[in-house]
Amino acid sequence: MTRVIIGLLTAAAGLARDIIGIWREETPTPRAANREPLEKIRGALGDDARDDGLAVMERNIIERSKR
Amino acid sequence: MIGYIARFICALVVWAIAAVVTGCTHSTHVRAVNTAAAALETTAEAIRVEVERRIPGDVEARQLYRQRMWPVVEALTAAYAAHDAWRVLVEQGASESAVLAAAARAREAFCELASVTRELAPRVPTEGLCWQVAP
């Protein structure tokens, strides 16, 4: 009877190993979104885009206050 | 002895069911993350095309255009960051509640991106961007 139990345990361990192996092979991995378009947009607008925007706002405010 | 074997088989069945349920849930999250990545890439590429086509040559107009489009860049950056945070949690096999919370945050960022893009670059298609994140 002990041999039967040991045999069952061994078979179960082997089955579990196979199932986990198949599952790992078949499951796709989550992938990151490609950041290239974002980098290109930043490049096209310029890294200083925010500063430029603030500079234009500041200049507009100064010009309005002069009038 | 037969009782022990029956209990052992029952435990095996329970373990197998739990493994299948966990595996299915994980696969669902992975598919949702990858679908969202594709949606984000498509939108980012469309925005890039629009920006490169529309950016004016004149220095003053260029600065105004940069200023106008900056919220889109910020929303896009936030969407990338939220998607990345969600992806890392799925990759690490984090708890269901943590993954769902991250998915909700990513969805919120995607919806914000869709809203800002619709307002500032209406020619860029954003249909479905808001709904593709839900697992």
N, CA and C atoms of all chains as a GROMACS GRO file, in nm:
protein
  606
    1MET      N    1   0.082  -0.122   0.000
    1MET     CA    2   0.000   0.000   0.000
    1MET      C    3   0.086   0.127   0.000
    2THR      N    4   0.196   0.119   0.079
    2THR     CA    5   0.288   0.235   0.082
    2THR      C    6   0.344   0.263  -0.056
    3ARG      N    7   0.377   0.151  -0.128
    3ARG     CA    8   0.432   0.167  -0.263
    3ARG      C    9   0.328   0.233  -0.356
    4VAL      N   10   0.201   0.194  -0.336
    4VAL     CA   11   0.094   0.254  -0.419
    4VAL      C   12   0.086   0.404  -0.395
    5ILE      N   13   0.091   0.443  -0.268
    5ILE     CA   14   0.082   0.587  -0.234
    5ILE      C   15   0.202   0.663  -0.291
    6ILE      N   16   0.321   0.603  -0.274
    6ILE     CA   17   0.442   0.669  -0.328
    6ILE      C   18   0.431   0.683  -0.480
    7GLY      N   19   0.380   0.575  -0.543
    7GLY     CA   20   0.362   0.580  -0.689
    7GLY      C   21   0.264   0.689  -0.730
    8LEU      N   22   0.153   0.698  -0.656
    8LEU     CA   23   0.052   0.802  -0.686
    8LEU      C   24   0.111   0.942  -0.668
    9LEU      N   25   0.186   0.962  -0.558
    9LEU     CA   26   0.249   1.092  -0.533
    9LEU      C   27   0.346   1.129  -0.645
   10THR      N   28   0.426   1.032  -0.687
   10THR     CA   29   0.524   1.058  -0.795
   10THR      C   30   0.451   1.096  -0.923
   11ALA      N   31   0.344   1.020  -0.953
   11ALA     CA   32   0.268   1.048  -1.076
   11ALA      C   33   0.206   1.187  -1.070
   12ALA      N   34   0.151   1.220  -0.951
   12ALA     CA   35   0.087   1.353  -0.935
   12ALA      C   36   0.189   1.464  -0.951
   13ALA      N   37   0.309   1.443  -0.893
   13ALA     CA   38   0.414   1.546  -0.904
   13ALA      C   39   0.454   1.564  -1.050
   14GLY      N   40   0.468   1.454  -1.122
   14GLY     CA   41   0.505   1.461  -1.264
   14GLY      C   42   0.399   1.532  -1.345
   15LEU      N   43   0.272   1.500  -1.316
   15LEU     CA   44   0.160   1.564  -1.388
   15LEU      C   45   0.158   1.714  -1.361
   16ALA      N   46   0.176   1.750  -1.233
   16ALA     CA   47   0.175   1.892  -1.196
   16ALA      C   48   0.287   1.966  -1.269
   17ARG      N   49   0.406   1.903  -1.273
   17ARG     CA   50   0.520   1.967  -1.340
   17ARG      C   51   0.489   1.989  -1.489
   18ASP      N   52   0.427   1.887  -1.551
   18ASP     CA   53   0.393   1.898  -1.694
   18ASP      C   54   0.291   2.009  -1.718
   19ILE      N   55   0.185   2.011  -1.632
   19ILE     CA   56   0.078   2.112  -1.649
   19ILE      C   57   0.136   2.253  -1.635
   20ILE      N   58   0.219   2.274  -1.530
   20ILE     CA   59   0.277   2.408  -1.507
   20ILE      C   60   0.368   2.445  -1.624
   21GLY      N   61   0.444   2.348  -1.673
   21GLY     CA   62   0.535   2.373  -1.787
   21GLY      C   63   0.459   2.415  -1.910
   22ILE      N   64   0.351   2.342  -1.942
   22ILE     CA   65   0.270   2.375  -2.060
   22ILE      C   66   0.206   2.513  -2.043
   23TRP      N   67   0.153   2.536  -1.922
   23TRP     CA   68   0.085   2.664  -1.894
   23TRP      C   69   0.182   2.780  -1.912
   24ARG      N   70   0.305   2.764  -1.860
   24ARG     CA   71   0.404   2.873  -1.871
   24ARG      C   72   0.442   2.898  -2.016
   25GLU      N   73   0.452   2.790  -2.094
   25GLU     CA   74   0.491   2.806  -2.235
   25GLU      C   75   0.381   2.875  -2.316
   26GLU      N   76   0.256   2.842  -2.282
   26GLU     CA   77   0.144   2.892  -2.363
   26GLU      C   78   0.095   3.030  -2.322
   27THR      N   79   0.124   3.069  -2.196
   27THR     CA   80   0.075   3.199  -2.150
   27THR      C   81   0.161   3.311  -2.207
   28PRO      N   82   0.100   3.407  -2.278
   28PRO     CA   83   0.179   3.519  -2.329
   28PRO      C   84   0.221   3.611  -2.214
   29THR      N   85   0.326   3.685  -2.234
   29THR     CA   86   0.371   3.778  -2.130
   29THR      C   87   0.315   3.917  -2.160
   30PRO      N   88   0.284   3.992  -2.053
   30PRO     CA   89   0.234   4.128  -2.077
   30PRO      C   90   0.346   4.214  -2.136
   31ARG      N   91   0.315   4.289  -2.241
   31ARG     CA   92   0.421   4.368  -2.306
   31ARG      C   93   0.399   4.517  -2.283
   32ALA      N   94   0.511   4.588  -2.280
   32ALA     CA   95   0.504   4.733  -2.263
   32ALA      C   96   0.469   4.798  -2.396
   33ALA      N   97   0.399   4.910  -2.389
   33ALA     CA   98   0.367   4.984  -2.512
   33ALA      C   99   0.495   5.049  -2.565
   34ASN      N  100   0.509   5.048  -2.697
   34ASN     CA  101   0.626   5.107  -2.762
   34ASN      C  102   0.626   5.259  -2.742
   35ARG      N  103   0.733   5.310  -2.682
   35ARG     CA  104   0.738   5.453  -2.650
   35ARG      C  105   0.794   5.538  -2.763
   36GLU      N  106   0.827   5.475  -2.873
   36GLU     CA  107   0.890   5.549  -2.984
   36GLU      C  108   0.805   5.667  -3.034
   37PRO      N  109   0.672   5.646  -3.056
   37PRO     CA  110   0.591   5.759  -3.102
   37PRO      C  111   0.594   5.876  -3.004
   38LEU      N  112   0.591   5.847  -2.873
   38LEU     CA  113   0.594   5.953  -2.771
   38LEU      C  114   0.726   6.030  -2.779
   39GLU      N  115   0.835   5.956  -2.794
   39GLU     CA  116   0.966   6.022  -2.805
   39GLU      C  117   0.972   6.110  -2.930
   40LYS      N  118   0.912   6.060  -3.039
   40LYS     CA  119   0.913   6.139  -3.164
   40LYS      C  120   0.829   6.265  -3.149
   41ILE      N  121   0.716   6.252  -3.079
   41ILE     CA  122   0.630   6.370  -3.057
   41ILE      C  123   0.707   6.474  -2.974
   42ARG      N  124   0.773   6.425  -2.868
   42ARG     CA  125   0.854   6.516  -2.784
   42ARG      C  126   0.964   6.581  -2.867
   43GLY      N  127   1.024   6.500  -2.955
   43GLY     CA  128   1.130   6.553  -3.041
   43GLY      C  129   1.076   6.659  -3.136
   44ALA      N  130   0.957   6.633  -3.194
   44ALA     CA  131   0.898   6.727  -3.290
   44ALA      C  132   0.859   6.857  -3.221
   45LEU      N  133   0.803   6.845  -3.101
   45LEU     CA  134   0.758   6.965  -3.030
   45LEU      C  135   0.874   7.034  -2.959
   46GLY      N  136   0.980   6.956  -2.932
   46GLY     CA  137   1.096   7.011  -2.861
   46GLY      C  138   1.085   6.980  -2.714
   47ASP      N  139   1.197   6.946  -2.653
   47ASP     CA  140   1.199   6.914  -2.510
   47ASP      C  141   1.159   7.033  -2.425
   48ASP      N  142   1.182   7.153  -2.483
   48ASP     CA  143   1.153   7.274  -2.407
   48ASP      C  144   1.012   7.325  -2.437
   49ALA      N  145   0.927   7.234  -2.488
   49ALA     CA  146   0.793   7.276  -2.531
   49ALA      C  147   0.716   7.344  -2.418
   50ARG      N  148   0.724   7.286  -2.301
   50ARG     CA  149   0.650   7.342  -2.187
   50ARG      C  150   0.704   7.482  -2.154
   51ASP      N  151   0.838   7.492  -2.154
   51ASP     CA  152   0.898   7.622  -2.122
   51ASP      C  153   0.858   7.724  -2.227
   52ASP      N  154   0.859   7.680  -2.355
   52ASP     CA  155   0.818   7.769  -2.463
   52ASP      C  156   0.676   7.817  -2.441
   53GLY      N  157   0.589   7.722  -2.406
   53GLY     CA  158   0.448   7.755  -2.383
   53GLY      C  159   0.434   7.858  -2.273
   54LEU      N  160   0.507   7.836  -2.165
   54LEU     CA  161   0.500   7.930  -2.052
   54LEU      C  162   0.558   8.065  -2.092
   55ALA      N  163   0.666   8.062  -2.174
   55ALA     CA  164   0.728   8.188  -2.218
   55ALA      C  165   0.630   8.270  -2.301
   56VAL      N  166   0.558   8.201  -2.391
   56VAL     CA  167   0.460   8.271  -2.476
   56VAL      C  168   0.349   8.330  -2.389
   57MET      N  169   0.302   8.252  -2.293
   57MET     CA  170   0.196   8.300  -2.203
   57MET      C  171   0.244   8.425  -2.127
   58GLU      N  172   0.368   8.414  -2.076
   58GLU     CA  173   0.426   8.524  -1.998
   58GLU      C  174   0.436   8.650  -2.084
   59ARG      N  175   0.485   8.632  -2.209
   59ARG     CA  176   0.501   8.746  -2.300
   59ARG      C  177   0.365   8.810  -2.331
   60ASN      N  178   0.266   8.724  -2.354
   60ASN     CA  179   0.131   8.774  -2.383
   60ASN      C  180   0.077   8.857  -2.266
   61ILE      N  181   0.101   8.806  -2.145
   61ILE     CA  182   0.053   8.877  -2.026
   61ILE      C  183   0.122   9.013  -2.015
   62ILE      N  184   0.255   9.014  -2.039
   62ILE     CA  185   0.331   9.140  -2.030
   62ILE      C  186   0.281   9.239  -2.134
   63GLU      N  187   0.258   9.187  -2.258
   63GLU     CA  188   0.212   9.276  -2.366
   63GLU      C  189   0.074   9.332  -2.335
   64ARG      N  190  -0.012   9.247  -2.280
   64ARG     CA  191  -0.147   9.293  -2.247
   64ARG      C  192  -0.141   9.401  -2.138
   65SER      N  193  -0.051   9.381  -2.040
   65SER     CA  194  -0.041   9.477  -1.930
   65SER      C  195   0.016   9.610  -1.977
   66LYS      N  196   0.099   9.606  -2.087
   66LYS     CA  197   0.158   9.729  -2.140
   66LYS      C  198   0.051   9.816  -2.207
   67ARG      N  199  -0.050   9.744  -2.267
   67ARG     CA  200  -0.150   9.820  -2.344
   67ARG      C  201  -0.244   9.902  -2.255
   68MET      N  202  -0.709   0.324   0.488
   68MET     CA  203  -0.613   0.360   0.384
   68MET      C  204  -0.681   0.417   0.260
   69ILE      N  205  -0.796   0.351   0.227
   69ILE     CA  206  -0.871   0.400   0.110
   69ILE      C  207  -0.920   0.543   0.134
   70GLY      N  208  -0.952   0.571   0.262
   70GLY     CA  209  -0.994   0.706   0.298
   70GLY      C  210  -0.885   0.808   0.270
   71TYR      N  211  -0.761   0.771   0.303
   71TYR     CA  212  -0.648   0.862   0.278
   71TYR      C  213  -0.632   0.889   0.128
   72ILE      N  214  -0.642   0.782   0.049
   72ILE     CA  215  -0.626   0.796  -0.097
   72ILE      C  216  -0.736   0.886  -0.152
   73ALA      N  217  -0.861   0.865  -0.102
   73ALA     CA  218  -0.974   0.949  -0.149
   73ALA      C  219  -0.949   1.095  -0.116
   74ARG      N  220  -0.898   1.122   0.006
   74ARG     CA  221  -0.869   1.261   0.046
   74ARG      C  222  -0.759   1.321  -0.042
   75PHE      N  223  -0.659   1.237  -0.069
   75PHE     CA  224  -0.548   1.282  -0.153
   75PHE      C  225  -0.598   1.320  -0.293
   76ILE      N  226  -0.686   1.235  -0.348
   76ILE     CA  227  -0.740   1.263  -0.482
   76ILE      C  228  -0.825   1.390  -0.479
   77CYS      N  229  -0.905   1.405  -0.374
   77CYS     CA  230  -0.987   1.528  -0.361
   77CYS      C  231  -0.898   1.652  -0.356
   78ALA      N  232  -0.789   1.643  -0.278
   78ALA     CA  233  -0.696   1.758  -0.268
   78ALA      C  234  -0.637   1.789  -0.404
   79LEU      N  235  -0.602   1.684  -0.480
   79LEU     CA  236  -0.546   1.704  -0.613
   79LEU      C  237  -0.645   1.775  -0.705
   80VAL      N  238  -0.772   1.732  -0.697
   80VAL     CA  239  -0.877   1.792  -0.781
   80VAL      C  240  -0.893   1.940  -0.746
   81VAL      N  241  -0.898   1.970  -0.615
   81VAL     CA  242  -0.912   2.110  -0.571
   81VAL      C  243  -0.794   2.192  -0.621
   82TRP      N  244  -0.672   2.136  -0.608
   82TRP     CA  245  -0.551   2.208  -0.652
   82TRP      C  246  -0.559   2.236  -0.802
   83ALA      N  247  -0.602   2.133  -0.879
   83ALA     CA  248  -0.609   2.148  -1.025
   83ALA      C  249  -0.709   2.258  -1.062
   84ILE      N  250  -0.826   2.259  -0.994
   84ILE     CA  251  -0.927   2.362  -1.025
   84ILE      C  252  -0.872   2.500  -0.993
   85ALA      N  253  -0.806   2.512  -0.876
   85ALA     CA  254  -0.749   2.642  -0.837
   85ALA      C  255  -0.644   2.687  -0.939
   86ALA      N  256  -0.561   2.593  -0.985
   86ALA     CA  257  -0.456   2.628  -1.082
   86ALA      C  258  -0.516   2.675  -1.213
   87VAL      N  259  -0.624   2.607  -1.257
   87VAL     CA  260  -0.688   2.645  -1.383
   87VAL      C  261  -0.751   2.784  -1.371
   88VAL      N  262  -0.821   2.808  -1.259
   88VAL     CA  263  -0.885   2.940  -1.239
   88VAL      C  264  -0.780   3.051  -1.236
   89THR      N  265  -0.671   3.029  -1.159
   89THR     CA  266  -0.564   3.130  -1.151
   89THR      C  267  -0.502   3.155  -1.288
   90GLY      N  268  -0.477   3.046  -1.360
   90GLY     CA  269  -0.417   3.058  -1.494
   90GLY      C  270  -0.505   3.136  -1.589
   91CYS      N  271  -0.636   3.107  -1.586
   91CYS     CA  272  -0.730   3.177  -1.675
   91CYS      C  273  -0.735   3.325  -1.642
   92THR      N  274  -0.739   3.359  -1.511
   92THR     CA  275  -0.746   3.499  -1.470
   92THR      C  276  -0.620   3.573  -1.516
   93HIS      N  277  -0.504   3.508  -1.496
   93HIS     CA  278  -0.378   3.571  -1.536
   93HIS      C  279  -0.376   3.596  -1.687
   94SER      N  280  -0.420   3.496  -1.763
   94SER     CA  281  -0.421   3.512  -1.910
   94SER      C  282  -0.513   3.626  -1.952
   95THR      N  283  -0.626   3.639  -1.883
   95THR     CA  284  -0.719   3.748  -1.914
   95THR      C  285  -0.652   3.884  -1.892
   96HIS      N  286  -0.580   3.896  -1.781
   96HIS     CA  287  -0.511   4.022  -1.751
   96HIS      C  288  -0.402   4.050  -1.856
   97VAL      N  289  -0.329   3.945  -1.892
   97VAL     CA  290  -0.220   3.963  -1.991
   97VAL      C  291  -0.279   4.010  -2.124
   98ARG      N  292  -0.388   3.948  -2.165
   98ARG     CA  293  -0.452   3.988  -2.291
   98ARG      C  294  -0.499   4.133  -2.284
   99ALA      N  295  -0.557   4.171  -2.169
   99ALA     CA  296  -0.607   4.309  -2.154
   99ALA      C  297  -0.491   4.408  -2.161
  100VAL      N  298  -0.378   4.375  -2.094
  100VAL     CA  299  -0.260   4.464  -2.096
  100VAL      C  300  -0.208   4.479  -2.239
  101ASN      N  301  -0.202   4.369  -2.312
  101ASN     CA  302  -0.148   4.373  -2.448
  101ASN      C  303  -0.242   4.447  -2.545
  102THR      N  304  -0.373   4.428  -2.525
  102THR     CA  305  -0.470   4.502  -2.609
  102THR      C  306  -0.457   4.652  -2.583
  103ALA      N  307  -0.444   4.688  -2.455
  103ALA     CA  308  -0.430   4.830  -2.419
  103ALA      C  309  -0.301   4.887  -2.478
  104ALA      N  310  -0.194   4.807  -2.474
  104ALA     CA  311  -0.065   4.853  -2.530
  104ALA      C  312  -0.082   4.884  -2.679
  105ALA      N  313  -0.152   4.796  -2.750
  105ALA     CA  314  -0.173   4.816  -2.894
  105ALA      C  315  -0.256   4.943  -2.918
  106ALA      N  316  -0.360   4.963  -2.836
  106ALA     CA  317  -0.446   5.082  -2.852
  106ALA      C  318  -0.366   5.209  -2.827
  107LEU      N  319  -0.282   5.204  -2.723
  107LEU     CA  320  -0.200   5.321  -2.688
  107LEU      C  321  -0.100   5.353  -2.799
  108GLU      N  322  -0.038   5.249  -2.852
  108GLU     CA  323   0.060   5.268  -2.961
  108GLU      C  324  -0.008   5.329  -3.084
  109THR      N  325  -0.127   5.278  -3.117
  109THR     CA  326  -0.200   5.329  -3.234
  109THR      C  327  -0.232   5.477  -3.218
  110THR      N  328  -0.282   5.513  -3.099
  110THR     CA  329  -0.317   5.653  -3.073
  110THR      C  330  -0.192   5.741  -3.076
  111ALA      N  331  -0.086   5.694  -3.010
  111ALA     CA  332   0.038   5.773  -3.005
  111ALA      C  333   0.092   5.796  -3.146
  112GLU      N  334   0.085   5.694  -3.229
  112GLU     CA  335   0.134   5.706  -3.366
  112GLU      C  336   0.049   5.805  -3.446
  113ALA      N  337  -0.083   5.800  -3.425
  113ALA     CA  338  -0.173   5.893  -3.494
  113ALA      C  339  -0.146   6.037  -3.449
  114ILE      N  340  -0.119   6.055  -3.319
  114ILE     CA  341  -0.087   6.189  -3.268
  114ILE      C  342   0.045   6.237  -3.328
  115ARG      N  343   0.143   6.147  -3.336
  115ARG     CA  344   0.273   6.183  -3.394
  115ARG      C  345   0.257   6.232  -3.538
  116VAL      N  346   0.177   6.156  -3.616
  116VAL     CA  347   0.155   6.194  -3.756
  116VAL      C  348   0.090   6.333  -3.763
  117GLU      N  349  -0.010   6.353  -3.678
  117GLU     CA  350  -0.083   6.481  -3.676
  117GLU      C  351   0.010   6.596  -3.637
  118VAL      N  352   0.091   6.574  -3.532
  118VAL     CA  353   0.183   6.679  -3.485
  118VAL      C  354   0.285   6.714  -3.594
  119GLU      N  355   0.344   6.610  -3.654
  119GLU     CA  356   0.447   6.635  -3.756
  119GLU      C  357   0.389   6.701  -3.880
  120ARG      N  358   0.261   6.676  -3.907
  120ARG     CA  359   0.196   6.734  -4.024
  120ARG      C  360   0.157   6.881  -3.998
  121ARG      N  361   0.117   6.906  -3.874
  121ARG     CA  362   0.057   7.037  -3.844
  121ARG      C  363   0.154   7.138  -3.787
  122ILE      N  364   0.269   7.093  -3.737
  122ILE     CA  365   0.357   7.188  -3.666
  122ILE      C  366   0.404   7.298  -3.764
  123PRO      N  367   0.380   7.424  -3.730
  123PRO     CA  368   0.410   7.532  -3.824
  123PRO      C  369   0.560   7.560  -3.834
  124GLY      N  370   0.600   7.622  -3.944
  124GLY     CA  371   0.740   7.656  -3.963
  124GLY      C  372   0.776   7.787  -3.894
  125ASP      N  373   0.680   7.878  -3.890
  125ASP     CA  374   0.702   8.008  -3.827
  125ASP      C  375   0.729   7.992  -3.677
  126VAL      N  376   0.830   8.063  -3.629
  126VAL     CA  377   0.876   8.044  -3.490
  126VAL      C  378   0.766   8.075  -3.389
  127GLU      N  379   0.700   8.188  -3.409
  127GLU     CA  380   0.596   8.230  -3.314
  127GLU      C  381   0.479   8.130  -3.314
  128ALA      N  382   0.435   8.095  -3.436
  128ALA     CA  383   0.323   8.001  -3.449
  128ALA      C  384   0.362   7.863  -3.394
  129ARG      N  385   0.489   7.829  -3.412
  129ARG     CA  386   0.539   7.702  -3.362
  129ARG      C  387   0.531   7.697  -3.209
  130GLN      N  388   0.569   7.807  -3.148
  130GLN     CA  389   0.564   7.814  -3.001
  130GLN      C  390   0.420   7.804  -2.951
  131LEU      N  391   0.330   7.872  -3.023
  131LEU     CA  392   0.189   7.866  -2.983
  131LEU      C  393   0.134   7.724  -3.000
  132TYR      N  394   0.177   7.658  -3.109
  132TYR     CA  395   0.132   7.520  -3.133
  132TYR      C  396   0.184   7.426  -3.024
  133ARG      N  397   0.311   7.445  -2.989
  133ARG     CA  398   0.371   7.365  -2.881
  133ARG      C  399   0.292   7.382  -2.751
  134GLN      N  400   0.262   7.509  -2.722
  134GLN     CA  401   0.188   7.541  -2.600
  134GLN      C  402   0.050   7.476  -2.601
  135ARG      N  403  -0.012   7.479  -2.720
  135ARG     CA  404  -0.148   7.425  -2.734
  135ARG      C  405  -0.148   7.272  -2.720
  136MET      N  406  -0.045   7.210  -2.775
  136MET     CA  407  -0.043   7.064  -2.777
  136MET      C  408   0.017   7.001  -2.651
  137TRP      N  409   0.073   7.083  -2.565
  137TRP     CA  410   0.142   7.026  -2.450
  137TRP      C  411   0.053   6.936  -2.361
  138PRO      N  412  -0.073   6.972  -2.337
  138PRO     CA  413  -0.159   6.882  -2.257
  138PRO      C  414  -0.173   6.743  -2.318
  139VAL      N  415  -0.167   6.734  -2.450
  139VAL     CA  416  -0.176   6.602  -2.516
  139VAL      C  417  -0.052   6.519  -2.481
  140VAL      N  418   0.064   6.584  -2.486
  140VAL     CA  419   0.189   6.514  -2.452
  140VAL      C  420   0.186   6.468  -2.307
  141GLU      N  421   0.136   6.554  -2.220
  141GLU     CA  422   0.128   6.519  -2.077
  141GLU      C  423   0.031   6.402  -2.056
  142ALA      N  424  -0.084   6.407  -2.122
  142ALA     CA  425  -0.183   6.298  -2.108
  142ALA      C  426  -0.127   6.168  -2.164
  143LEU      N  427  -0.054   6.178  -2.275
  143LEU     CA  428   0.005   6.059  -2.337
  143LEU      C  429   0.111   5.999  -2.244
  144THR      N  430   0.194   6.085  -2.185
  144THR     CA  431   0.297   6.039  -2.092
  144THR      C  432   0.232   5.971  -1.971
  145ALA      N  433   0.125   6.030  -1.921
  145ALA     CA  434   0.055   5.973  -1.805
  145ALA      C  435  -0.007   5.837  -1.841
  146ALA      N  436  -0.060   5.826  -1.963
  146ALA     CA  437  -0.120   5.699  -2.006
  146ALA      C  438  -0.013   5.590  -2.017
  147TYR      N  439   0.103   5.627  -2.070
  147TYR     CA  440   0.214   5.530  -2.079
  147TYR      C  441   0.256   5.484  -1.938
  148ALA      N  442   0.267   5.580  -1.846
  148ALA     CA  443   0.311   5.549  -1.710
  148ALA      C  444   0.209   5.457  -1.641
  149ALA      N  445   0.080   5.488  -1.656
  149ALA     CA  446  -0.024   5.408  -1.592
  149ALA      C  447  -0.028   5.267  -1.650
  150HIS      N  448  -0.009   5.258  -1.782
  150HIS     CA  449  -0.008   5.126  -1.846
  150HIS      C  450   0.112   5.045  -1.798
  151ASP      N  451   0.226   5.112  -1.783
  151ASP     CA  452   0.346   5.043  -1.739
  151ASP      C  453   0.330   4.988  -1.597
  152ALA      N  454   0.269   5.070  -1.510
  152ALA     CA  455   0.248   5.028  -1.371
  152ALA      C  456   0.156   4.904  -1.367
  153TRP      N  457   0.054   4.907  -1.449
  153TRP     CA  458  -0.041   4.796  -1.458
  153TRP      C  459   0.030   4.669  -1.510
  154ARG      N  460   0.109   4.688  -1.615
  154ARG     CA  461   0.181   4.575  -1.676
  154ARG      C  462   0.275   4.508  -1.575
  155VAL      N  463   0.346   4.590  -1.497
  155VAL     CA  464   0.442   4.536  -1.400
  155VAL      C  465   0.368   4.450  -1.297
  156LEU      N  466   0.252   4.498  -1.251
  156LEU     CA  467   0.176   4.422  -1.151
  156LEU      C  468   0.130   4.288  -1.208
  157VAL      N  469   0.084   4.289  -1.332
  157VAL     CA  470   0.040   4.164  -1.396
  157VAL      C  471   0.159   4.069  -1.412
  158GLU      N  472   0.272   4.125  -1.451
  158GLU     CA  473   0.394   4.046  -1.472
  158GLU      C  474   0.439   3.980  -1.342
  159GLN      N  475   0.427   4.055  -1.233
  159GLN     CA  476   0.472   4.004  -1.102
  159GLN      C  477   0.370   3.910  -1.039
  160GLY      N  478   0.253   3.898  -1.101
  160GLY     CA  479   0.149   3.813  -1.044
  160GLY      C  480   0.092   3.870  -0.916
  161ALA      N  481   0.073   4.001  -0.913
  161ALA     CA  482   0.020   4.068  -0.793
  161ALA      C  483  -0.124   4.023  -0.766
  162SER      N  484  -0.175   4.062  -0.650
  162SER     CA  485  -0.310   4.020  -0.611
  162SER      C  486  -0.414   4.077  -0.709
  163GLU      N  487  -0.527   4.007  -0.715
  163GLU     CA  488  -0.634   4.045  -0.807
  163GLU      C  489  -0.678   4.190  -0.784
  164SER      N  490  -0.692   4.227  -0.656
  164SER     CA  491  -0.741   4.363  -0.626
  164SER      C  492  -0.641   4.468  -0.672
  165ALA      N  493  -0.510   4.440  -0.653
  165ALA     CA  494  -0.407   4.537  -0.694
  165ALA      C  495  -0.406   4.552  -0.846
  166VAL      N  496  -0.419   4.440  -0.916
  166VAL     CA  497  -0.419   4.445  -1.063
  166VAL      C  498  -0.541   4.521  -1.112
  167LEU      N  499  -0.657   4.494  -1.053
  167LEU     CA  500  -0.779   4.562  -1.096
  167LEU      C  501  -0.773   4.712  -1.068
  168ALA      N  502  -0.713   4.748  -0.953
  168ALA     CA  503  -0.700   4.891  -0.921
  168ALA      C  504  -0.608   4.960  -1.022
  169ALA      N  505  -0.498   4.892  -1.057
  169ALA     CA  506  -0.405   4.949  -1.156
  169ALA      C  507  -0.472   4.959  -1.293
  170ALA      N  508  -0.554   4.859  -1.326
  170ALA     CA  509  -0.626   4.862  -1.454
  170ALA      C  510  -0.724   4.980  -1.457
  171ALA      N  511  -0.788   5.004  -1.343
  171ALA     CA  512  -0.883   5.117  -1.336
  171ALA      C  513  -0.810   5.249  -1.353
  172ARG      N  514  -0.690   5.260  -1.291
  172ARG     CA  515  -0.610   5.383  -1.304
  172ARG      C  516  -0.566   5.403  -1.450
  173ALA      N  517  -0.526   5.292  -1.513
  173ALA     CA  518  -0.483   5.300  -1.653
  173ALA      C  519  -0.600   5.343  -1.741
  174ARG      N  520  -0.715   5.286  -1.713
  174ARG     CA  521  -0.835   5.320  -1.792
  174ARG      C  522  -0.868   5.469  -1.778
  175GLU      N  523  -0.855   5.517  -1.656
  175GLU     CA  524  -0.880   5.660  -1.630
  175GLU      C  525  -0.783   5.747  -1.711
  176ALA      N  526  -0.655   5.707  -1.711
  176ALA     CA  527  -0.553   5.783  -1.785
  176ALA      C  528  -0.582   5.776  -1.936
  177PHE      N  529  -0.626   5.661  -1.984
  177PHE     CA  530  -0.657   5.645  -2.126
  177PHE      C  531  -0.777   5.733  -2.163
  178CYS      N  532  -0.876   5.738  -2.075
  178CYS     CA  533  -0.996   5.819  -2.101
  178CYS      C  534  -0.959   5.967  -2.104
  179GLU      N  535  -0.870   6.006  -2.013
  179GLU     CA  536  -0.824   6.146  -2.009
  179GLU      C  537  -0.751   6.179  -2.140
  180LEU      N  538  -0.668   6.085  -2.184
  180LEU     CA  539  -0.594   6.104  -2.310
  180LEU      C  540  -0.693   6.120  -2.426
  181ALA      N  541  -0.794   6.033  -2.428
  181ALA     CA  542  -0.895   6.040  -2.536
  181ALA      C  543  -0.966   6.175  -2.534
  182SER      N  544  -0.999   6.220  -2.413
  182SER     CA  545  -1.072   6.347  -2.399
  182SER      C  546  -0.986   6.465  -2.447
  183VAL      N  547  -0.861   6.471  -2.399
  183VAL     CA  548  -0.771   6.582  -2.436
  183VAL      C  549  -0.742   6.580  -2.585
  184THR      N  550  -0.722   6.460  -2.640
  184THR     CA  551  -0.690   6.448  -2.782
  184THR      C  552  -0.809   6.492  -2.868
  185ARG      N  553  -0.929   6.452  -2.826
  185ARG     CA  554  -1.051   6.493  -2.900
  185ARG      C  555  -1.062   6.644  -2.905
  186GLU      N  556  -1.023   6.707  -2.794
  186GLU     CA  557  -1.037   6.852  -2.785
  186GLU      C  558  -0.929   6.925  -2.866
  187LEU      N  559  -0.804   6.878  -2.855
  187LEU     CA  560  -0.692   6.953  -2.914
  187LEU      C  561  -0.647   6.902  -3.050
  188ALA      N  562  -0.673   6.773  -3.077
  188ALA     CA  563  -0.635   6.718  -3.208
  188ALA      C  564  -0.752   6.632  -3.258
  189PRO      N  565  -0.862   6.697  -3.298
  189PRO     CA  566  -0.986   6.623  -3.329
  189PRO      C  567  -0.974   6.525  -3.446
  190ARG      N  568  -0.870   6.544  -3.528
  190ARG     CA  569  -0.856   6.454  -3.643
  190ARG      C  570  -0.800   6.317  -3.602
  191VAL      N  571  -0.742   6.310  -3.483
  191VAL     CA  572  -0.687   6.182  -3.436
  191VAL      C  573  -0.801   6.092  -3.386
  192PRO      N  574  -0.813   5.970  -3.441
  192PRO     CA  575  -0.922   5.883  -3.395
  192PRO      C  576  -0.896   5.831  -3.253
  193THR      N  577  -0.994   5.844  -3.166
  193THR     CA  578  -0.978   5.797  -3.027
  193THR      C  579  -1.090   5.702  -2.986
  194GLU      N  580  -1.172   5.663  -3.083
  194GLU     CA  581  -1.286   5.576  -3.050
  194GLU      C  582  -1.234   5.446  -2.988
  195GLY      N  583  -1.295   5.407  -2.878
  195GLY     CA  584  -1.260   5.279  -2.819
  195GLY      C  585  -1.142   5.285  -2.724
  196LEU      N  586  -1.063   5.393  -2.730
  196LEU     CA  587  -0.944   5.402  -2.643
  196LEU      C  588  -0.983   5.393  -2.496
  197CYS      N  589  -1.096   5.453  -2.463
  197CYS     CA  590  -1.141   5.457  -2.325
  197CYS      C  591  -1.188   5.321  -2.275
  198TRP      N  592  -1.227   5.233  -2.364
  198TRP     CA  593  -1.288   5.107  -2.320
  198TRP      C  594  -1.201   4.985  -2.338
  199GLN      N  595  -1.085   5.004  -2.401
  199GLN     CA  596  -1.003   4.887  -2.430
  199GLN      C  597  -0.922   4.839  -2.312
  200VAL      N  598  -0.922   4.916  -2.203
  200VAL     CA  599  -0.839   4.879  -2.090
  200VAL      C  600  -0.909   4.781  -1.996
  201ALA      N  601  -1.040   4.787  -1.992
  201ALA     CA  602  -1.115   4.705  -1.896
  201ALA      C  603  -1.082   4.556  -1.914
  202PRO      N  604  -1.040   4.490  -1.805
  202PRO     CA  605  -1.003   4.348  -1.818
  202PRO      C  606  -1.125   4.257  -1.835
   0.00000   0.00000   0.00000
